[in-house]
Amino acid sequence: MVYARDLSISWAEDDRNWLWPSLQETSGVVIDAAELINECWLEVHGKFKTTKLSPGTLSEVVFVVKLKSSADGWDVPVNVSLTLPW
């Protein structure tokens, strides 16, 4: 699993734009989540070693986004791409 702190997120080091609240997953594990508070665009990059995957097993890529009621700007298309290694 790749968590938010392991990703390269645009302007993530700027506390004017991002908060890093701790959340408890259903498994009980506490993780840092990235909370966008002020930004006009979002860009996220990450890497995962495919050698950690089990051969012959179907894997899934999930990008979880939670929106607060005050969120706006999500009425336009969102582009997501996955680049597989050669």
C-alpha positions as CSV (number, residue, x, y, z in Angstrom):
1,M,0.0,0.0,0.0
2,V,1.2,3.5,-0.7
3,Y,0.1,6.2,1.8
4,A,-0.2,10.0,1.2
5,R,3.2,10.7,2.9
6,D,4.9,8.4,0.4
7,L,3.5,10.3,-2.6
8,S,4.8,13.5,-4.3
9,I,1.9,15.9,-3.9
10,S,2.0,19.4,-5.4
11,W,2.8,22.0,-2.7
12,A,2.4,19.4,0.1
13,E,5.2,21.0,2.1
14,D,3.3,24.4,2.2
15,D,1.1,24.5,5.3
16,R,-1.0,27.3,3.7
17,N,-2.4,24.8,1.3
18,W,-2.3,21.4,3.1
19,L,-3.0,19.9,6.5
20,W,-1.8,16.4,7.5
21,P,-4.4,15.0,9.9
22,S,-4.0,11.5,11.4
23,L,-6.8,9.1,10.6
24,Q,-7.4,5.6,11.9
25,E,-8.1,3.0,9.3
26,T,-10.7,0.2,9.8
27,S,-7.7,-2.1,10.5
28,G,-6.7,0.1,13.4
29,V,-3.6,1.5,11.7
30,V,-3.2,5.3,12.1
31,I,-2.0,7.0,9.0
32,D,-1.4,10.6,7.9
33,A,-3.9,11.9,5.3
34,A,-3.3,14.8,3.0
35,E,-6.0,17.4,3.3
36,L,-6.1,20.1,0.6
37,I,-7.2,23.4,2.1
38,N,-6.3,26.0,-0.5
39,E,-5.2,25.2,-4.0
40,C,-6.4,25.7,-7.6
41,W,-4.9,22.4,-8.9
42,L,-3.8,19.0,-7.6
43,E,-1.0,16.9,-8.9
44,V,0.0,13.6,-7.3
45,H,2.8,11.2,-8.3
46,G,3.8,8.0,-6.7
47,K,5.8,4.8,-7.3
48,F,5.2,1.2,-6.1
49,K,7.6,-1.7,-6.6
50,T,5.7,-4.3,-8.7
51,T,8.0,-7.0,-7.3
52,K,5.9,-6.7,-4.1
53,L,2.9,-8.0,-6.0
54,S,2.1,-11.7,-6.1
55,P,2.4,-13.3,-9.6
56,G,-0.9,-14.6,-11.0
57,T,-2.9,-12.5,-8.6
58,L,-5.3,-9.7,-9.7
59,S,-4.3,-6.4,-8.2
60,E,-6.2,-3.2,-7.9
61,V,-5.2,0.5,-7.9
62,V,-7.4,2.8,-5.9
63,F,-7.1,6.5,-5.4
64,V,-9.3,7.6,-2.4
65,V,-10.7,11.1,-2.4
66,K,-13.0,12.3,0.3
67,L,-14.8,15.6,-0.2
68,K,-16.1,17.9,2.5
69,S,-19.4,19.7,1.9
70,S,-17.6,22.9,1.2
71,A,-15.4,21.4,-1.5
72,D,-15.8,23.0,-4.9
73,G,-14.1,22.7,-8.3
74,W,-14.7,18.9,-8.6
75,D,-17.5,19.4,-11.2
76,V,-14.9,19.4,-14.0
77,P,-13.2,16.2,-15.4
78,V,-10.5,14.6,-13.3
79,N,-7.7,12.8,-15.2
80,V,-6.0,9.8,-13.7
81,S,-3.3,7.7,-15.4
82,L,-1.4,4.7,-14.4
83,T,2.0,4.0,-16.1
84,L,3.2,0.4,-16.0
85,P,6.9,-0.4,-16.1
86,W,8.4,-1.7,-19.3
